[in-house]
Amino acid sequence: MLKSSALNGGIYGRRVGRITSKALSVRNRMMRLNLTISNSFVFNHLHDNCPFLSFNNWHINCSLYEGRKKEMSAGQEKRILIIEPDPRERRDLALQLESEFYAIDTGKNLSEALKKITEGSYHCLLLAVDLPEMKGYEAVPIIKSLDPKLKIIMMTRKNSKRLEAKCREQDIFFYFIKSFGLEELKLAIKNAFIPNERRNN
């Protein structure tokens, strides 16, 4: 049986949101909970492994997930490539964006980025400034030679005026300072998927 602690931490906590042990107790199993379950795997796991929960009495909002699923089946999948050397930051960012219904691929260096861009098609690239081979802004012309239309969001934790100027000299879509928080990044990604003519109006 899936315990509440498993939901509060790890992948289930990230995908479903915090569910307290009180909410999962037998005494409170009939209460109505408003949840947005964005991943069908999580829903099925809860349904199969929590028999003490009465799903008939839960208000499960899956409409957004179903809408995005239809987009994917229609070939409108929104694909993002994350290139981040730090494994923890790479994993956490991927999980956050997957919960926003984006299709995510990841890599740790420029070599993996070039390989993935050559083999697949992405709408947006989240590129760390500090790569093992070179600075991220130095890699932009190389990446753009493979896919000129790719929207590149440069990411850094250590900002400076000099660094920002160097990044903005390149053909990037957005300059993201990690300490500003994920909401700003999510908004930038959302704007990256808006066609240019609509964004300029």
Rosetta constraint file for C-alpha pairs under 8 A:
AtomPair CA 1 CA 49 HARMONIC 5.06 0.50
AtomPair CA 1 CA 50 HARMONIC 6.04 0.50
AtomPair CA 2 CA 6 HARMONIC 6.57 0.50
AtomPair CA 2 CA 7 HARMONIC 7.76 0.50
AtomPair CA 2 CA 46 HARMONIC 7.42 0.50
AtomPair CA 2 CA 49 HARMONIC 5.67 0.50
AtomPair CA 2 CA 50 HARMONIC 6.24 0.50
AtomPair CA 3 CA 7 HARMONIC 6.90 0.50
AtomPair CA 4 CA 8 HARMONIC 6.28 0.50
AtomPair CA 4 CA 19 HARMONIC 7.04 0.50
AtomPair CA 4 CA 20 HARMONIC 6.76 0.50
AtomPair CA 4 CA 21 HARMONIC 5.43 0.50
AtomPair CA 4 CA 24 HARMONIC 6.82 0.50
AtomPair CA 5 CA 9 HARMONIC 6.34 0.50
AtomPair CA 5 CA 21 HARMONIC 7.65 0.50
AtomPair CA 6 CA 10 HARMONIC 6.67 0.50
AtomPair CA 6 CA 12 HARMONIC 6.74 0.50
AtomPair CA 6 CA 13 HARMONIC 7.19 0.50
AtomPair CA 7 CA 11 HARMONIC 7.74 0.50
AtomPair CA 7 CA 12 HARMONIC 4.85 0.50
AtomPair CA 7 CA 13 HARMONIC 4.63 0.50
AtomPair CA 7 CA 16 HARMONIC 7.68 0.50
AtomPair CA 7 CA 17 HARMONIC 7.83 0.50
AtomPair CA 7 CA 18 HARMONIC 6.92 0.50
AtomPair CA 7 CA 19 HARMONIC 6.63 0.50
AtomPair CA 8 CA 12 HARMONIC 7.02 0.50
AtomPair CA 8 CA 13 HARMONIC 4.46 0.50
AtomPair CA 8 CA 14 HARMONIC 7.99 0.50
AtomPair CA 8 CA 17 HARMONIC 7.29 0.50
AtomPair CA 8 CA 18 HARMONIC 5.14 0.50
AtomPair CA 8 CA 19 HARMONIC 6.13 0.50
AtomPair CA 8 CA 20 HARMONIC 7.28 0.50
AtomPair CA 9 CA 13 HARMONIC 4.65 0.50
AtomPair CA 9 CA 14 HARMONIC 7.14 0.50
AtomPair CA 10 CA 14 HARMONIC 6.46 0.50
AtomPair CA 11 CA 15 HARMONIC 6.21 0.50
AtomPair CA 11 CA 95 HARMONIC 7.94 0.50
AtomPair CA 12 CA 16 HARMONIC 5.83 0.50
AtomPair CA 12 CA 17 HARMONIC 7.49 0.50
AtomPair CA 12 CA 42 HARMONIC 6.78 0.50
AtomPair CA 13 CA 17 HARMONIC 5.07 0.50
AtomPair CA 13 CA 18 HARMONIC 5.69 0.50
AtomPair CA 13 CA 19 HARMONIC 7.81 0.50
AtomPair CA 14 CA 18 HARMONIC 7.93 0.50
AtomPair CA 14 CA 95 HARMONIC 7.29 0.50
AtomPair CA 14 CA 96 HARMONIC 7.42 0.50
AtomPair CA 14 CA 99 HARMONIC 7.99 0.50
AtomPair CA 15 CA 37 HARMONIC 7.18 0.50
AtomPair CA 15 CA 38 HARMONIC 6.93 0.50
AtomPair CA 15 CA 39 HARMONIC 7.11 0.50
AtomPair CA 15 CA 42 HARMONIC 7.40 0.50
AtomPair CA 15 CA 95 HARMONIC 7.78 0.50
AtomPair CA 15 CA 99 HARMONIC 5.97 0.50
AtomPair CA 16 CA 35 HARMONIC 7.35 0.50
AtomPair CA 16 CA 36 HARMONIC 6.94 0.50
AtomPair CA 16 CA 37 HARMONIC 5.62 0.50
AtomPair CA 16 CA 38 HARMONIC 7.36 0.50
AtomPair CA 16 CA 42 HARMONIC 7.43 0.50
AtomPair CA 19 CA 23 HARMONIC 6.48 0.50
AtomPair CA 19 CA 24 HARMONIC 7.28 0.50
AtomPair CA 20 CA 24 HARMONIC 6.57 0.50
AtomPair CA 21 CA 25 HARMONIC 6.05 0.50
AtomPair CA 22 CA 28 HARMONIC 6.95 0.50
AtomPair CA 23 CA 28 HARMONIC 5.88 0.50
AtomPair CA 23 CA 29 HARMONIC 7.00 0.50
AtomPair CA 23 CA 31 HARMONIC 7.84 0.50
AtomPair CA 24 CA 28 HARMONIC 6.71 0.50
AtomPair CA 24 CA 29 HARMONIC 6.29 0.50
AtomPair CA 24 CA 53 HARMONIC 7.22 0.50
AtomPair CA 25 CA 29 HARMONIC 6.08 0.50
AtomPair CA 26 CA 52 HARMONIC 6.51 0.50
AtomPair CA 26 CA 53 HARMONIC 7.57 0.50
AtomPair CA 29 CA 52 HARMONIC 7.24 0.50
AtomPair CA 29 CA 53 HARMONIC 5.64 0.50
AtomPair CA 29 CA 54 HARMONIC 6.34 0.50
AtomPair CA 30 CA 53 HARMONIC 7.95 0.50
AtomPair CA 30 CA 54 HARMONIC 6.64 0.50
AtomPair CA 30 CA 57 HARMONIC 6.00 0.50
AtomPair CA 30 CA 58 HARMONIC 7.89 0.50
AtomPair CA 31 CA 57 HARMONIC 7.01 0.50
AtomPair CA 31 CA 58 HARMONIC 7.39 0.50
AtomPair CA 32 CA 57 HARMONIC 5.98 0.50
AtomPair CA 32 CA 58 HARMONIC 5.04 0.50
AtomPair CA 32 CA 59 HARMONIC 6.17 0.50
AtomPair CA 33 CA 58 HARMONIC 5.55 0.50
AtomPair CA 33 CA 59 HARMONIC 5.89 0.50
AtomPair CA 33 CA 60 HARMONIC 7.72 0.50
AtomPair CA 34 CA 58 HARMONIC 7.26 0.50
AtomPair CA 34 CA 59 HARMONIC 5.45 0.50
AtomPair CA 34 CA 60 HARMONIC 6.35 0.50
AtomPair CA 34 CA 61 HARMONIC 7.32 0.50
AtomPair CA 35 CA 59 HARMONIC 6.97 0.50
AtomPair CA 35 CA 60 HARMONIC 5.58 0.50
AtomPair CA 35 CA 61 HARMONIC 6.21 0.50
AtomPair CA 36 CA 60 HARMONIC 6.37 0.50
AtomPair CA 36 CA 61 HARMONIC 5.06 0.50
AtomPair CA 36 CA 62 HARMONIC 6.32 0.50
AtomPair CA 37 CA 42 HARMONIC 7.30 0.50
AtomPair CA 37 CA 43 HARMONIC 6.50 0.50
AtomPair CA 37 CA 60 HARMONIC 7.13 0.50
AtomPair CA 37 CA 61 HARMONIC 6.77 0.50
AtomPair CA 37 CA 62 HARMONIC 6.10 0.50
AtomPair CA 37 CA 65 HARMONIC 7.53 0.50
AtomPair CA 38 CA 62 HARMONIC 6.82 0.50
AtomPair CA 38 CA 64 HARMONIC 7.46 0.50
AtomPair CA 38 CA 65 HARMONIC 5.26 0.50
AtomPair CA 38 CA 99 HARMONIC 6.09 0.50
AtomPair CA 38 CA 100 HARMONIC 7.65 0.50
AtomPair CA 38 CA 101 HARMONIC 7.24 0.50
AtomPair CA 39 CA 43 HARMONIC 6.65 0.50
AtomPair CA 39 CA 65 HARMONIC 7.12 0.50
AtomPair CA 39 CA 99 HARMONIC 7.32 0.50
AtomPair CA 40 CA 44 HARMONIC 6.10 0.50
AtomPair CA 41 CA 45 HARMONIC 6.06 0.50
AtomPair CA 42 CA 46 HARMONIC 6.19 0.50
AtomPair CA 43 CA 47 HARMONIC 6.10 0.50
AtomPair CA 44 CA 48 HARMONIC 5.99 0.50
AtomPair CA 45 CA 49 HARMONIC 5.84 0.50
AtomPair CA 46 CA 50 HARMONIC 5.52 0.50
AtomPair CA 47 CA 51 HARMONIC 6.99 0.50
AtomPair CA 47 CA 53 HARMONIC 7.88 0.50
AtomPair CA 47 CA 55 HARMONIC 7.41 0.50
AtomPair CA 54 CA 58 HARMONIC 6.97 0.50
AtomPair CA 62 CA 66 HARMONIC 6.13 0.50
AtomPair CA 63 CA 67 HARMONIC 6.11 0.50
AtomPair CA 64 CA 68 HARMONIC 6.29 0.50
AtomPair CA 65 CA 69 HARMONIC 6.07 0.50
AtomPair CA 65 CA 101 HARMONIC 7.39 0.50
AtomPair CA 66 CA 70 HARMONIC 6.29 0.50
AtomPair CA 67 CA 71 HARMONIC 6.47 0.50
AtomPair CA 68 CA 72 HARMONIC 6.32 0.50
AtomPair CA 68 CA 101 HARMONIC 6.69 0.50
AtomPair CA 69 CA 73 HARMONIC 6.31 0.50
AtomPair CA 70 CA 74 HARMONIC 6.17 0.50
AtomPair CA 71 CA 75 HARMONIC 6.51 0.50
AtomPair CA 71 CA 76 HARMONIC 5.04 0.50
AtomPair CA 71 CA 77 HARMONIC 6.16 0.50
AtomPair CA 72 CA 76 HARMONIC 5.14 0.50
AtomPair CA 72 CA 77 HARMONIC 4.37 0.50
AtomPair CA 72 CA 78 HARMONIC 7.85 0.50
AtomPair CA 73 CA 77 HARMONIC 7.72 0.50
AtomPair CA 77 CA 102 HARMONIC 7.35 0.50
AtomPair CA 77 CA 103 HARMONIC 6.76 0.50
AtomPair CA 78 CA 102 HARMONIC 5.43 0.50
AtomPair CA 78 CA 103 HARMONIC 5.89 0.50
AtomPair CA 78 CA 122 HARMONIC 7.75 0.50
AtomPair CA 78 CA 123 HARMONIC 6.66 0.50
AtomPair CA 78 CA 193 HARMONIC 7.98 0.50
AtomPair CA 79 CA 102 HARMONIC 6.05 0.50
AtomPair CA 79 CA 103 HARMONIC 4.68 0.50
AtomPair CA 79 CA 104 HARMONIC 5.98 0.50
AtomPair CA 79 CA 105 HARMONIC 7.76 0.50
AtomPair CA 79 CA 121 HARMONIC 7.58 0.50
AtomPair CA 79 CA 122 HARMONIC 5.06 0.50
AtomPair CA 79 CA 123 HARMONIC 5.62 0.50
AtomPair CA 79 CA 124 HARMONIC 6.82 0.50
AtomPair CA 80 CA 102 HARMONIC 6.86 0.50
AtomPair CA 80 CA 103 HARMONIC 6.15 0.50
AtomPair CA 80 CA 104 HARMONIC 5.08 0.50
AtomPair CA 80 CA 105 HARMONIC 6.39 0.50
AtomPair CA 80 CA 122 HARMONIC 5.71 0.50
AtomPair CA 80 CA 123 HARMONIC 6.08 0.50
AtomPair CA 80 CA 124 HARMONIC 4.92 0.50
AtomPair CA 80 CA 125 HARMONIC 5.78 0.50
AtomPair CA 80 CA 126 HARMONIC 7.42 0.50
AtomPair CA 81 CA 104 HARMONIC 5.93 0.50
AtomPair CA 81 CA 105 HARMONIC 4.85 0.50
AtomPair CA 81 CA 106 HARMONIC 5.56 0.50
AtomPair CA 81 CA 107 HARMONIC 7.68 0.50
AtomPair CA 81 CA 113 HARMONIC 7.87 0.50
AtomPair CA 81 CA 122 HARMONIC 6.63 0.50
AtomPair CA 81 CA 124 HARMONIC 6.44 0.50
AtomPair CA 81 CA 125 HARMONIC 4.84 0.50
AtomPair CA 81 CA 126 HARMONIC 6.18 0.50
AtomPair CA 82 CA 90 HARMONIC 7.08 0.50
AtomPair CA 82 CA 94 HARMONIC 7.43 0.50
AtomPair CA 82 CA 104 HARMONIC 7.32 0.50
AtomPair CA 82 CA 105 HARMONIC 6.24 0.50
AtomPair CA 82 CA 106 HARMONIC 4.62 0.50
AtomPair CA 82 CA 107 HARMONIC 6.24 0.50
AtomPair CA 82 CA 125 HARMONIC 5.98 0.50
AtomPair CA 82 CA 126 HARMONIC 4.75 0.50
AtomPair CA 82 CA 127 HARMONIC 6.30 0.50
AtomPair CA 83 CA 90 HARMONIC 7.47 0.50
AtomPair CA 83 CA 106 HARMONIC 5.79 0.50
AtomPair CA 83 CA 107 HARMONIC 4.76 0.50
AtomPair CA 83 CA 108 HARMONIC 5.36 0.50
AtomPair CA 83 CA 109 HARMONIC 6.21 0.50
AtomPair CA 83 CA 110 HARMONIC 7.48 0.50
AtomPair CA 83 CA 113 HARMONIC 6.54 0.50
AtomPair CA 83 CA 125 HARMONIC 7.53 0.50
AtomPair CA 83 CA 126 HARMONIC 6.09 0.50
AtomPair CA 83 CA 127 HARMONIC 5.04 0.50
AtomPair CA 83 CA 128 HARMONIC 6.20 0.50
AtomPair CA 84 CA 89 HARMONIC 7.21 0.50
AtomPair CA 84 CA 90 HARMONIC 5.45 0.50
AtomPair CA 84 CA 106 HARMONIC 7.66 0.50
AtomPair CA 84 CA 107 HARMONIC 6.46 0.50
AtomPair CA 84 CA 108 HARMONIC 5.04 0.50
AtomPair CA 84 CA 109 HARMONIC 6.86 0.50
AtomPair CA 84 CA 126 HARMONIC 7.97 0.50
AtomPair CA 84 CA 127 HARMONIC 6.55 0.50
AtomPair CA 84 CA 128 HARMONIC 5.34 0.50
AtomPair CA 84 CA 131 HARMONIC 7.51 0.50
AtomPair CA 85 CA 90 HARMONIC 7.26 0.50
AtomPair CA 85 CA 107 HARMONIC 7.57 0.50
AtomPair CA 85 CA 108 HARMONIC 4.30 0.50
AtomPair CA 85 CA 109 HARMONIC 6.11 0.50
AtomPair CA 85 CA 128 HARMONIC 7.56 0.50
AtomPair CA 85 CA 130 HARMONIC 7.77 0.50
AtomPair CA 85 CA 131 HARMONIC 6.46 0.50
AtomPair CA 85 CA 132 HARMONIC 7.41 0.50
AtomPair CA 86 CA 90 HARMONIC 6.02 0.50
AtomPair CA 86 CA 108 HARMONIC 7.30 0.50
AtomPair CA 87 CA 91 HARMONIC 6.05 0.50
AtomPair CA 87 CA 108 HARMONIC 7.56 0.50
AtomPair CA 88 CA 92 HARMONIC 6.10 0.50
AtomPair CA 89 CA 93 HARMONIC 5.95 0.50
AtomPair CA 90 CA 94 HARMONIC 6.13 0.50
AtomPair CA 90 CA 106 HARMONIC 7.20 0.50
AtomPair CA 91 CA 95 HARMONIC 6.26 0.50
AtomPair CA 92 CA 96 HARMONIC 6.23 0.50
AtomPair CA 93 CA 97 HARMONIC 6.23 0.50
AtomPair CA 94 CA 98 HARMONIC 6.00 0.50
AtomPair CA 94 CA 104 HARMONIC 6.34 0.50
AtomPair CA 94 CA 105 HARMONIC 7.84 0.50
AtomPair CA 94 CA 106 HARMONIC 7.53 0.50
AtomPair CA 95 CA 99 HARMONIC 6.30 0.50
AtomPair CA 96 CA 100 HARMONIC 6.85 0.50
AtomPair CA 97 CA 101 HARMONIC 6.77 0.50
AtomPair CA 97 CA 102 HARMONIC 5.95 0.50
AtomPair CA 97 CA 104 HARMONIC 7.40 0.50
AtomPair CA 97 CA 186 HARMONIC 7.99 0.50
AtomPair CA 98 CA 102 HARMONIC 5.16 0.50
AtomPair CA 98 CA 103 HARMONIC 6.40 0.50
AtomPair CA 98 CA 104 HARMONIC 6.52 0.50
AtomPair CA 107 CA 112 HARMONIC 5.58 0.50
AtomPair CA 107 CA 113 HARMONIC 6.22 0.50
AtomPair CA 108 CA 112 HARMONIC 6.74 0.50
AtomPair CA 108 CA 113 HARMONIC 7.89 0.50
AtomPair CA 108 CA 131 HARMONIC 7.94 0.50
AtomPair CA 109 CA 113 HARMONIC 6.40 0.50
AtomPair CA 109 CA 131 HARMONIC 5.82 0.50
AtomPair CA 109 CA 132 HARMONIC 6.19 0.50
AtomPair CA 109 CA 133 HARMONIC 7.24 0.50
AtomPair CA 110 CA 114 HARMONIC 6.17 0.50
AtomPair CA 110 CA 131 HARMONIC 6.83 0.50
AtomPair CA 110 CA 132 HARMONIC 7.68 0.50
AtomPair CA 110 CA 133 HARMONIC 6.77 0.50
AtomPair CA 110 CA 139 HARMONIC 7.47 0.50
AtomPair CA 111 CA 115 HARMONIC 6.26 0.50
AtomPair CA 112 CA 116 HARMONIC 6.09 0.50
AtomPair CA 113 CA 117 HARMONIC 6.05 0.50
AtomPair CA 114 CA 118 HARMONIC 6.02 0.50
AtomPair CA 114 CA 143 HARMONIC 6.79 0.50
AtomPair CA 114 CA 146 HARMONIC 7.99 0.50
AtomPair CA 115 CA 119 HARMONIC 6.23 0.50
AtomPair CA 116 CA 120 HARMONIC 5.80 0.50
AtomPair CA 117 CA 121 HARMONIC 6.25 0.50
AtomPair CA 117 CA 122 HARMONIC 7.02 0.50
AtomPair CA 117 CA 146 HARMONIC 7.36 0.50
AtomPair CA 117 CA 147 HARMONIC 7.61 0.50
AtomPair CA 118 CA 146 HARMONIC 6.95 0.50
AtomPair CA 122 CA 150 HARMONIC 6.88 0.50
AtomPair CA 123 CA 149 HARMONIC 7.99 0.50
AtomPair CA 123 CA 150 HARMONIC 5.71 0.50
AtomPair CA 123 CA 151 HARMONIC 6.36 0.50
AtomPair CA 123 CA 192 HARMONIC 7.95 0.50
AtomPair CA 123 CA 193 HARMONIC 7.23 0.50
AtomPair CA 124 CA 150 HARMONIC 5.79 0.50
AtomPair CA 124 CA 151 HARMONIC 4.69 0.50
AtomPair CA 124 CA 152 HARMONIC 5.91 0.50
AtomPair CA 124 CA 153 HARMONIC 7.46 0.50
AtomPair CA 124 CA 189 HARMONIC 7.45 0.50
AtomPair CA 124 CA 192 HARMONIC 7.02 0.50
AtomPair CA 124 CA 193 HARMONIC 7.96 0.50
AtomPair CA 125 CA 150 HARMONIC 6.95 0.50
AtomPair CA 125 CA 151 HARMONIC 6.09 0.50
AtomPair CA 125 CA 152 HARMONIC 4.77 0.50
AtomPair CA 125 CA 153 HARMONIC 6.06 0.50
AtomPair CA 126 CA 152 HARMONIC 6.07 0.50
AtomPair CA 126 CA 153 HARMONIC 4.88 0.50
AtomPair CA 126 CA 154 HARMONIC 6.09 0.50
AtomPair CA 126 CA 155 HARMONIC 6.80 0.50
AtomPair CA 127 CA 136 HARMONIC 6.45 0.50
AtomPair CA 127 CA 152 HARMONIC 6.85 0.50
AtomPair CA 127 CA 153 HARMONIC 6.07 0.50
AtomPair CA 127 CA 154 HARMONIC 4.97 0.50
AtomPair CA 127 CA 155 HARMONIC 5.84 0.50
AtomPair CA 128 CA 136 HARMONIC 5.91 0.50
AtomPair CA 128 CA 154 HARMONIC 5.88 0.50
AtomPair CA 128 CA 155 HARMONIC 4.70 0.50
AtomPair CA 128 CA 156 HARMONIC 6.06 0.50
AtomPair CA 129 CA 135 HARMONIC 5.44 0.50
AtomPair CA 129 CA 136 HARMONIC 4.17 0.50
AtomPair CA 129 CA 137 HARMONIC 6.44 0.50
AtomPair CA 129 CA 154 HARMONIC 6.35 0.50
AtomPair CA 129 CA 155 HARMONIC 5.87 0.50
AtomPair CA 129 CA 156 HARMONIC 5.62 0.50
AtomPair CA 130 CA 134 HARMONIC 7.08 0.50
AtomPair CA 130 CA 135 HARMONIC 5.25 0.50
AtomPair CA 130 CA 136 HARMONIC 5.99 0.50
AtomPair CA 130 CA 156 HARMONIC 7.62 0.50
AtomPair CA 131 CA 135 HARMONIC 5.58 0.50
AtomPair CA 131 CA 136 HARMONIC 6.04 0.50
AtomPair CA 134 CA 138 HARMONIC 6.63 0.50
AtomPair CA 134 CA 139 HARMONIC 7.06 0.50
AtomPair CA 135 CA 139 HARMONIC 6.65 0.50
AtomPair CA 136 CA 140 HARMONIC 6.62 0.50
AtomPair CA 136 CA 154 HARMONIC 7.35 0.50
AtomPair CA 137 CA 154 HARMONIC 7.63 0.50
AtomPair CA 137 CA 166 HARMONIC 6.97 0.50
AtomPair CA 137 CA 167 HARMONIC 5.25 0.50
AtomPair CA 137 CA 170 HARMONIC 6.58 0.50
AtomPair CA 138 CA 142 HARMONIC 7.99 0.50
AtomPair CA 139 CA 143 HARMONIC 6.27 0.50
AtomPair CA 140 CA 144 HARMONIC 6.00 0.50
AtomPair CA 140 CA 170 HARMONIC 6.69 0.50
AtomPair CA 140 CA 171 HARMONIC 7.03 0.50
AtomPair CA 140 CA 172 HARMONIC 7.61 0.50
AtomPair CA 141 CA 145 HARMONIC 6.14 0.50
AtomPair CA 141 CA 170 HARMONIC 7.54 0.50
AtomPair CA 141 CA 171 HARMONIC 7.75 0.50
AtomPair CA 142 CA 146 HARMONIC 6.97 0.50
AtomPair CA 143 CA 147 HARMONIC 6.42 0.50
AtomPair CA 143 CA 148 HARMONIC 7.77 0.50
AtomPair CA 144 CA 148 HARMONIC 4.43 0.50
AtomPair CA 144 CA 149 HARMONIC 7.42 0.50
AtomPair CA 144 CA 150 HARMONIC 7.01 0.50
AtomPair CA 151 CA 172 HARMONIC 6.70 0.50
AtomPair CA 151 CA 173 HARMONIC 5.56 0.50
AtomPair CA 151 CA 192 HARMONIC 6.49 0.50
AtomPair CA 152 CA 171 HARMONIC 7.79 0.50
AtomPair CA 152 CA 172 HARMONIC 4.98 0.50
AtomPair CA 152 CA 173 HARMONIC 5.28 0.50
AtomPair CA 152 CA 174 HARMONIC 6.88 0.50
AtomPair CA 153 CA 172 HARMONIC 6.17 0.50
AtomPair CA 153 CA 173 HARMONIC 5.57 0.50
AtomPair CA 153 CA 174 HARMONIC 4.73 0.50
AtomPair CA 153 CA 175 HARMONIC 5.89 0.50
AtomPair CA 153 CA 176 HARMONIC 6.80 0.50
AtomPair CA 154 CA 167 HARMONIC 7.39 0.50
AtomPair CA 154 CA 172 HARMONIC 7.04 0.50
AtomPair CA 154 CA 173 HARMONIC 7.99 0.50
AtomPair CA 154 CA 174 HARMONIC 6.30 0.50
AtomPair CA 154 CA 175 HARMONIC 4.98 0.50
AtomPair CA 154 CA 176 HARMONIC 5.89 0.50
AtomPair CA 155 CA 175 HARMONIC 6.35 0.50
AtomPair CA 155 CA 176 HARMONIC 4.86 0.50
AtomPair CA 155 CA 177 HARMONIC 6.01 0.50
AtomPair CA 155 CA 178 HARMONIC 6.65 0.50
AtomPair CA 156 CA 176 HARMONIC 6.48 0.50
AtomPair CA 156 CA 177 HARMONIC 5.23 0.50
AtomPair CA 156 CA 178 HARMONIC 5.92 0.50
AtomPair CA 157 CA 177 HARMONIC 5.72 0.50
AtomPair CA 157 CA 178 HARMONIC 5.06 0.50
AtomPair CA 157 CA 179 HARMONIC 6.40 0.50
AtomPair CA 158 CA 177 HARMONIC 7.62 0.50
AtomPair CA 159 CA 163 HARMONIC 6.55 0.50
AtomPair CA 159 CA 164 HARMONIC 6.95 0.50
AtomPair CA 159 CA 177 HARMONIC 6.67 0.50
AtomPair CA 160 CA 164 HARMONIC 6.12 0.50
AtomPair CA 161 CA 165 HARMONIC 6.07 0.50
AtomPair CA 162 CA 166 HARMONIC 6.30 0.50
AtomPair CA 163 CA 167 HARMONIC 6.26 0.50
AtomPair CA 164 CA 168 HARMONIC 6.10 0.50
AtomPair CA 164 CA 175 HARMONIC 7.38 0.50
AtomPair CA 165 CA 169 HARMONIC 6.21 0.50
AtomPair CA 166 CA 170 HARMONIC 7.16 0.50
AtomPair CA 167 CA 172 HARMONIC 7.37 0.50
AtomPair CA 167 CA 175 HARMONIC 7.33 0.50
AtomPair CA 168 CA 172 HARMONIC 6.64 0.50
AtomPair CA 168 CA 175 HARMONIC 7.42 0.50
AtomPair CA 173 CA 192 HARMONIC 7.41 0.50
AtomPair CA 174 CA 188 HARMONIC 6.87 0.50
AtomPair CA 176 CA 180 HARMONIC 7.84 0.50
AtomPair CA 176 CA 184 HARMONIC 7.86 0.50
AtomPair CA 176 CA 185 HARMONIC 6.62 0.50
AtomPair CA 177 CA 181 HARMONIC 7.91 0.50
AtomPair CA 178 CA 182 HARMONIC 7.39 0.50
AtomPair CA 180 CA 184 HARMONIC 6.90 0.50
AtomPair CA 181 CA 185 HARMONIC 7.16 0.50
AtomPair CA 182 CA 186 HARMONIC 6.05 0.50
AtomPair CA 183 CA 187 HARMONIC 6.22 0.50
AtomPair CA 184 CA 188 HARMONIC 6.28 0.50
AtomPair CA 185 CA 189 HARMONIC 6.20 0.50
AtomPair CA 186 CA 190 HARMONIC 6.12 0.50
AtomPair CA 187 CA 191 HARMONIC 6.22 0.50
AtomPair CA 188 CA 192 HARMONIC 6.15 0.50
AtomPair CA 189 CA 193 HARMONIC 6.71 0.50
AtomPair CA 190 CA 194 HARMONIC 6.99 0.50
AtomPair CA 191 CA 199 HARMONIC 7.57 0.50
AtomPair CA 194 CA 198 HARMONIC 6.62 0.50
AtomPair CA 194 CA 199 HARMONIC 6.21 0.50
AtomPair CA 195 CA 199 HARMONIC 6.33 0.50
AtomPair CA 196 CA 200 HARMONIC 6.16 0.50
AtomPair CA 197 CA 201 HARMONIC 6.52 0.50
